[in-house]
Amino acid sequence: MSQVHGRTRLAGAASLLLTATLMWSASVVAQSPSPAAPATSDTPVSATPTVSATAAPTVSPDAATSPAPGATTAPGGSPTASWAPPAPRGPVALLVADGPTSGATIAAFTSTLEDMCPGATLTTDTASDAVTQTQQLTEALATGPVSVVIDAADPATAATLVSQAQAAGATVVVLGDDIPGSLPTWRVAYDPVTTGGRIADVVIETALDAAELDEEDEEPAPTAEPTERVVLIGGPEGDPVGAAWLAAVRDGLVDTDVQIVHDAAVSGLNAPEGKRVIEEAIAALGADGFGAVIAPDDAVAAGVIAGLVEAGISPVGRTVTGTGGTLPGTRAVVSGTQTLTTWSPPAAPAQVAAVLACAAVTGAEAPAGLTLTPIDTGAGEVPTVVLSPILVTIKGDVDGTRSVADTIVEDLAFGEDTATQVCADLAEACDAAGIVVPVASPSPAASPGGSPAASASAAPTDAPAASATPVASSAVSTAPPAASPSPAAP
């Protein structure tokens, strides 16, 4: 499982971003005289990060009535003349590992930077290997960026990227996986450990729902029996993140009516190991000796499902959980053989990274609304904004989960044809899950001479929209349009 985790415990990445934006905007207004109110606040933004592993920022009750970022507030509380943030001290460079969601990462980052730092210049690059990314960084540093954001193509060797950018005087924000041996200014990443206790909650709730159905059928489970019997599968020995995730699952099952009846670990995160463990569990417990299996990832869960089927046990009648939001895992959730997987949306960390990059190029501190947790990289502790993956079930009808349709499919996790890939041979299940597979329109009618009719309607209607993924390298100016007249004060 990769190191450092969306929506329920986090209170929404959008909530975190909005809170940080409001607080950061207010702090910069306090430090920069506005045309309408020259007076400044005596309370600067604290330079000390807030350290919390679990606290999630939330929007204050009056957030809905707060002025938009960049607007000052008159004594009466209404927005007055538009206020512009301090001019950026230099450009921003965004280096992104190439993949199905790299376009979404770049689009979210670009949009947020435009909103937060009008006038900033952004250069973006995508790379699939460390050599290319190193070349891209060297070219970017030639323009003198004040802030470099790195989504490493190869985290294991990317420490040199961080040190190279810092040697050039740039602030470095690491986006995604930890870069061992590096000390960037900030990091934004998902933490799979935070899903452990929440997965335990889903297993408990699913078991309780099943028990209620039994009672409705006048077949109540005996009160002396546990609500659920669980086969718990841990990750490979020596994986600290996997060990922390397993401990979180155990903690989530403490003092509940769920009983762990078989406890084992895999030597690798793969299907054969999952199949081995479930075969041992069936041999020890029998087919009716357990009702749920908690696996450390989707690959192990796939092996569990295969083992159940081979033993003549329908996985549809069991609770089998995985993590990772892989294509096979997502398809298993849609088919009903796997109960749950997880998903880490690419937009949320990109948005937070853009806020931090904006702070860097305008000379501000990290927004006070962001909770920063120190994460040890081996070279020291890096202040990290920790996000939590979303728990995904087929319809999102279990508390604390969301549906496949509005997470993995909506985010195009596997590219533009995500829905098609997920729903191959699963049309009925996808229809029930509310997943819409785009249908290609008929080819344009040909004229008697064999050419398409010369009319506007002859153009294919199923032409894909312009991709959100920029070309390998691009520079974008975020200069704002001409200012609109400010709203008159009442």
C-alpha positions in Angstrom: 0.0 0.0 0.0 1.4 3.4 -0.9 2.1 6.0 1.8 -0.1 8.9 2.5 -5.7 9.4 2.2 -12.2 11.5 0.9 -15.2 12.6 1.8 -16.9 11.6 5.0 -14.2 12.1 7.6 -12.5 14.8 5.6 -15.7 16.8 5.4 -14.9 17.1 1.7 -11.7 18.2 0.1 -13.8 21.1 -1.2 -14.6 22.0 2.4 -11.0 21.9 3.3 -10.0 24.1 0.3 -12.8 26.6 0.9 -11.9 27.0 4.6 -8.2 27.4 3.7 -9.1 29.9 0.9 -11.3 32.0 3.2 -8.8 32.1 6.0 -5.8 32.6 3.7 -7.6 35.4 1.8 -8.5 37.1 5.1 -5.0 36.9 6.3 -3.5 38.4 3.1 -6.1 41.1 3.2 -5.0 41.8 6.8 -1.4 42.1 5.6 -2.0 44.1 2.4 -3.9 47.5 2.6 -7.0 47.6 0.5 -8.2 50.7 -1.3 -11.3 50.8 0.9 -9.7 50.1 4.2 -6.1 51.0 4.7 -6.0 49.7 8.3 -4.3 46.4 8.8 -4.8 43.6 11.4 -2.3 43.1 14.1 -2.8 39.3 14.0 -0.5 37.7 11.4 -0.9 34.2 10.1 0.8 31.8 12.4 3.9 30.2 10.9 3.6 27.2 13.0 1.7 24.3 11.3 -1.3 22.8 13.1 -0.5 19.2 13.9 -3.4 16.8 13.8 -3.7 13.4 12.3 -7.4 13.2 12.4 -9.0 16.6 12.7 -10.7 17.7 9.5 -11.2 21.3 8.6 -14.8 22.3 8.2 -16.5 25.4 6.8 -17.5 27.9 9.5 -21.3 28.5 9.9 -21.0 31.9 8.3 -18.9 30.6 5.3 -21.9 30.8 3.0 -22.1 34.6 3.6 -18.4 35.2 3.6 -17.1 37.5 0.8 -15.4 35.7 -2.1 -11.6 35.6 -1.9 -10.2 38.8 -3.1 -13.1 41.0 -1.8 -12.7 43.3 1.1 -15.5 43.8 3.6 -17.0 47.2 4.6 -17.8 47.9 8.3 -21.4 47.0 7.5 -20.4 43.6 6.3 -21.0 43.9 2.5 -18.3 43.4 -0.1 -16.7 46.6 -1.4 -14.1 47.3 -4.0 -12.4 44.3 -5.5 -9.0 43.5 -4.0 -6.1 41.9 -5.8 -3.6 39.6 -4.1 0.0 40.6 -4.0 1.7 40.3 -7.3 3.4 36.9 -7.8 7.2 37.0 -7.3 7.8 34.5 -10.1 6.3 31.6 -12.0 5.0 28.2 -10.8 6.1 24.9 -12.3 3.9 21.8 -12.1 5.6 18.5 -12.9 3.1 15.6 -13.1 3.6 11.8 -13.6 1.8 10.8 -16.8 -1.2 8.6 -16.3 -5.0 8.3 -16.8 -5.7 11.1 -14.2 -2.8 13.4 -15.0 -5.1 15.6 -17.0 -7.5 16.0 -14.1 -4.6 16.9 -11.8 -3.4 19.6 -14.1 -6.9 21.0 -14.8 -7.7 21.2 -11.0 -4.4 22.8 -10.2 -4.6 25.3 -13.0 -8.2 26.3 -12.2 -7.4 26.8 -8.5 -4.2 28.8 -9.2 -6.1 31.0 -11.5 -8.7 31.7 -8.8 -6.1 32.2 -6.0 -3.2 33.9 -7.8 -4.5 36.1 -10.7 -1.5 37.0 -12.8 0.7 34.0 -12.0 2.4 32.2 -14.8 2.1 28.4 -14.8 4.3 25.9 -16.7 3.0 22.3 -16.7 4.8 19.1 -17.8 3.9 15.4 -17.8 6.5 12.6 -17.8 6.4 8.8 -17.5 9.9 8.4 -16.3 12.5 10.0 -14.0 14.9 11.0 -16.8 12.3 13.0 -18.7 11.0 14.6 -15.5 14.6 15.7 -14.6 15.0 17.3 -18.0 11.6 19.1 -17.6 12.7 20.4 -14.1 16.0 21.7 -15.5 14.1 23.6 -18.3 11.5 24.9 -15.8 14.2 26.2 -13.4 15.7 28.2 -16.3 12.6 30.5 -16.1 13.2 31.1 -12.4 10.1 29.6 -10.7 9.5 30.5 -7.1 7.4 27.4 -6.5 7.8 23.9 -8.0 5.1 21.3 -7.5 6.3 17.7 -8.1 4.1 14.6 -8.7 7.1 12.3 -9.1 7.2 9.8 -12.0 9.5 7.7 -9.8 9.3 8.6 -6.1 12.1 6.3 -5.2 14.7 8.4 -7.2 13.0 11.8 -7.0 14.9 13.2 -4.0 17.4 14.8 -6.5 14.5 16.7 -8.1 13.6 18.2 -4.7 17.2 19.2 -3.9 17.7 20.6 -7.4 14.7 22.8 -7.1 15.6 24.0 -3.7 19.2 24.7 -4.7 17.6 27.1 -7.3 15.8 28.9 -4.5 12.3 27.4 -5.2 9.7 26.4 -2.7 8.9 22.7 -3.3 5.5 21.1 -2.9 5.4 17.3 -3.3 2.1 16.0 -4.6 1.3 12.4 -3.9 3.7 9.6 -2.9 6.4 10.2 -0.4 9.8 11.0 -1.9 12.2 9.2 0.5 15.2 11.2 1.7 13.8 14.5 0.7 12.7 17.6 2.7 10.2 19.6 0.6 8.5 22.6 2.0 5.1 20.9 2.0 3.5 17.7 0.9 -0.1 16.9 -0.1 -1.1 13.2 -0.1 -3.7 10.6 0.6 -3.2 8.3 3.5 -4.7 4.8 3.1 -4.3 4.1 6.9 -7.3 6.3 7.6 -9.6 3.9 5.7 -8.9 1.1 8.2 -11.4 2.1 10.9 -14.0 3.2 8.3 -13.8 -0.1 6.5 -14.5 -1.8 9.9 -17.5 0.5 10.3 -18.9 -0.6 6.9 -18.5 -4.3 7.7 -20.4 -3.7 11.0 -23.2 -1.7 9.4 -23.6 -4.2 6.6 -23.9 -7.0 9.1 -26.4 -5.1 11.2 -28.5 -4.3 8.1 -28.4 -8.0 7.2 -29.5 -8.9 10.7 -32.4 -6.5 10.5 -33.5 -8.1 7.2 -33.4 -11.5 9.0 -35.7 -10.1 11.7 -38.1 -8.8 9.1 -38.2 -12.3 7.7 -38.9 -13.6 11.2 -35.5 -15.3 11.3 -33.7 -13.2 13.9 -30.1 -14.2 14.6 -29.5 -15.6 18.1 -28.5 -12.8 20.4 -25.7 -14.8 21.9 -24.0 -15.0 18.5 -21.7 -12.3 17.1 -23.3 -10.0 14.5 -20.5 -11.0 12.1 -17.6 -13.3 11.9 -14.6 -11.9 10.0 -11.6 -13.3 8.2 -9.0 -10.5 8.6 -6.1 -10.4 6.2 -3.0 -8.3 6.8 -0.4 -7.1 4.3 3.2 -8.3 3.9 5.6 -8.2 6.9 7.8 -5.2 7.0 5.3 -2.8 5.4 4.7 0.0 8.0 1.8 1.5 6.2 0.1 -1.9 5.9 0.7 -2.6 9.6 -0.8 0.8 10.6 -3.9 0.1 8.3 -4.4 -3.3 9.9 -4.1 -1.8 13.4 -6.8 0.7 12.4 -9.1 -2.1 11.3 -8.6 -3.9 14.6 -9.3 -0.8 16.5 -12.5 -0.3 14.6 -13.7 -3.8 15.5 -13.0 -3.5 19.2 -16.0 -3.5 21.6 -18.4 -4.5 18.8 -20.4 -7.7 18.1 -18.0 -8.5 15.3 -15.6 -11.5 15.9 -12.4 -12.1 14.1 -12.4 -15.8 13.5 -9.4 -16.1 11.2 -6.4 -13.8 11.3 -3.7 -14.2 8.7 -1.2 -12.2 6.6 -0.2 -12.4 2.9 3.4 -12.5 1.8 2.6 -10.2 -1.2 -0.3 -8.1 -2.3 -1.5 -10.5 -5.0 -4.5 -12.7 -5.9 -2.7 -16.1 -5.3 -2.0 -15.0 -1.7 -5.6 -14.0 -1.1 -6.7 -17.3 -2.5 -4.3 -19.2 -0.2 -5.6 -17.4 2.9 -9.3 -17.9 2.2 -8.7 -21.6 1.4 -7.0 -22.0 4.8 -10.0 -20.2 6.4 -12.5 -22.4 4.7 -10.6 -25.5 5.8 -10.5 -24.3 9.4 -14.0 -22.8 9.7 -16.2 -24.4 7.1 -18.3 -22.6 4.6 -20.6 -21.2 7.3 -17.9 -20.2 9.7 -17.5 -16.6 8.5 -19.5 -14.0 6.7 -17.0 -11.2 5.9 -13.4 -10.9 4.6 -11.4 -7.8 5.0 -8.5 -7.7 2.6 -5.7 -5.2 2.3 -6.2 -4.4 -1.4 -8.2 -5.2 -4.5 -5.7 -7.8 -5.7 -5.9 -9.8 -2.5 -9.7 -9.5 -2.5 -9.7 -10.9 -6.1 -7.9 -14.0 -4.8 -10.4 -14.3 -2.0 -13.3 -14.1 -4.4 -11.7 -16.8 -6.6 -11.2 -19.0 -3.6 -14.8 -18.7 -2.5 -16.1 -19.5 -6.0 -13.8 -22.5 -6.3 -15.2 -23.8 -3.0 -18.7 -23.4 -4.2 -19.4 -20.4 -2.0 -21.2 -17.4 -3.6 -19.2 -14.2 -2.8 -22.4 -12.2 -3.4 -23.6 -13.5 0.0 -20.5 -12.4 1.8 -18.9 -9.0 2.6 -15.5 -8.8 0.8 -13.6 -5.6 1.0 -10.5 -4.3 -0.8 -8.8 -1.0 -1.4 -7.1 0.8 -4.2 -9.9 1.6 -6.7 -8.3 -0.7 -9.4 -10.2 -1.6 -12.6 -10.7 -5.3 -11.5 -11.7 -4.2 -8.0 -14.2 -1.7 -9.4 -15.7 -4.3 -11.7 -16.0 -6.7 -8.8 -17.9 -4.1 -6.8 -20.3 -3.5 -9.7 -20.8 -7.2 -10.2 -21.6 -7.6 -6.5 -18.8 -10.0 -5.7 -16.8 -7.4 -3.8 -18.5 -5.0 -1.4 -16.1 -2.1 -1.2 -13.0 -0.5 -2.7 -11.5 2.9 -2.1 -10.8 5.9 -4.4 -8.4 8.8 -4.1 -9.7 11.6 -6.4 -6.9 13.4 -8.2 -8.5 16.9 -8.0 -8.5 17.4 -4.3 -4.7 17.2 -3.6 -4.1 19.2 -6.8 -6.3 22.0 -5.5 -4.6 22.1 -2.1 -1.2 22.0 -3.8 -2.2 25.1 -5.8 -3.2 26.9 -2.7 0.2 26.2 -1.2 2.0 27.2 -4.4 0.1 30.5 -4.5 1.1 31.1 -0.9 4.7 30.5 -1.9 4.8 32.9 -4.9 3.0 35.7 -3.0 5.3 35.4 0.1 2.5 34.1 2.4 2.6 31.3 5.0 0.7 28.1 4.6 -3.0 28.9 5.0 -4.1 28.7 8.6 -7.1 26.6 7.6 -5.0 23.7 6.5 -4.1 21.0 9.0 -0.4 20.1 8.6 0.8 16.7 9.9 4.5 16.1 10.2 5.5 13.0 8.2 8.9 11.5 8.5 10.6 10.9 5.1 13.9 9.6 6.5 15.6 12.9 6.1 13.3 14.7 8.6 9.6 15.7 9.1 7.7 17.3 6.2 4.5 19.3 7.0 1.9 17.3 5.1 -1.8 18.0 4.3 -3.2 14.5 4.7 -6.3 13.5 2.8 -8.5 10.5 3.2 -9.6 8.2 0.3 -13.3 7.7 -0.3 -14.9 4.4 0.5 -16.8 3.2 -2.6 -19.7 0.8 -2.7 -21.8 0.0 -5.7 -24.6 2.5 -5.0 -23.1 4.5 -2.0 -26.0 3.4 0.1 -23.9 2.4 3.1 -23.2 5.2 5.5 -19.8 6.7 4.9 -19.5 5.5 1.3 -20.2 6.9 -2.2 -21.2 5.2 -5.4 -19.0 3.9 -8.2 -20.9 6.1 -10.6 -20.1 9.4 -8.8 -16.5 8.6 -7.9 -14.4 6.3 -10.0 -16.5 6.6 -13.2 -17.2 10.4 -12.8 -13.5 11.0 -12.3 -12.5 9.0 -15.4 -10.2 6.9 -13.3 -9.1 4.7 -16.2 -9.3 7.3 -18.9 -12.0 8.7 -21.1 -13.5 5.3 -21.7 -13.7 4.4 -17.9 -17.4 3.6 -18.0 -16.9 1.3 -21.0 -14.1 -0.5 -19.3 -16.0 -0.9 -16.0 -19.2 -2.1 -17.7 -17.8 -4.5 -20.2 -20.1 -7.6 -19.9 -21.8 -6.0 -16.9 -24.4 -3.9 -18.7 -27.3 -4.9 -16.4 -25.4 -4.4 -13.2 -24.1 -1.0 -14.5 -27.6 0.1 -15.4 -28.8 -0.8 -11.9 -25.8 1.1 -10.4 -26.6 4.2 -12.4 -23.5 4.0 -14.6 -24.1 5.4 -18.0 -22.0 4.1 -20.8 -21.6 6.5 -23.7 -23.1 5.2 -26.9 -21.4 6.1 -30.2 -23.6 7.9 -32.7 -24.1 6.4 -36.2 -21.5 7.4 -38.8 -22.6 10.4 -40.9 -24.6 9.5 -44.0 -22.5 9.5 -47.2 -23.5 11.4 -50.3 -24.1 9.5 -53.6 -20.4 10.1 -54.5 -19.3 8.3 -51.3 -18.4 11.4 -49.3 -20.2 12.6 -46.2 -23.0 15.1 -47.0 -21.7 18.6 -46.9 -23.7 20.0 -44.1 -23.1 20.8 -40.5 -25.1 17.8 -39.4 -22.7 15.5 -41.3 -20.0 16.0 -38.7 -19.9 13.1 -36.2 -21.8 13.9 -33.1 -19.8 11.5 -31.0 -16.5 13.4 -31.5 -14.8 13.5 -28.1 -14.6 16.8 -26.3 -11.2 18.5 -26.1 -9.1 16.6 -23.6 -8.3 18.2 -20.3 -4.8 16.8 -20.5 -2.4 19.5 -21.8 0.4 18.7 -24.2 3.6 17.5 -22.6 4.7 21.1 -21.8 2.6 24.3 -21.7 2.7 27.7 -20.1 -0.5 29.3 -18.9 -0.9 32.9 -17.8 -3.5 33.3 -15.0 -3.9 37.0 -15.5 -7.5 37.9 -14.7 -9.9 39.5 -17.2 -10.8 43.1 -17.1 -12.3 43.9 -13.7 -16.0 44.2 -13.5 -17.6 47.1 -11.7 -17.6 46.5 -8.0 -21.0 45.9 -6.4 -22.3 49.1 -4.9 -22.5 49.1 -1.1 -26.0 49.2 0.2 
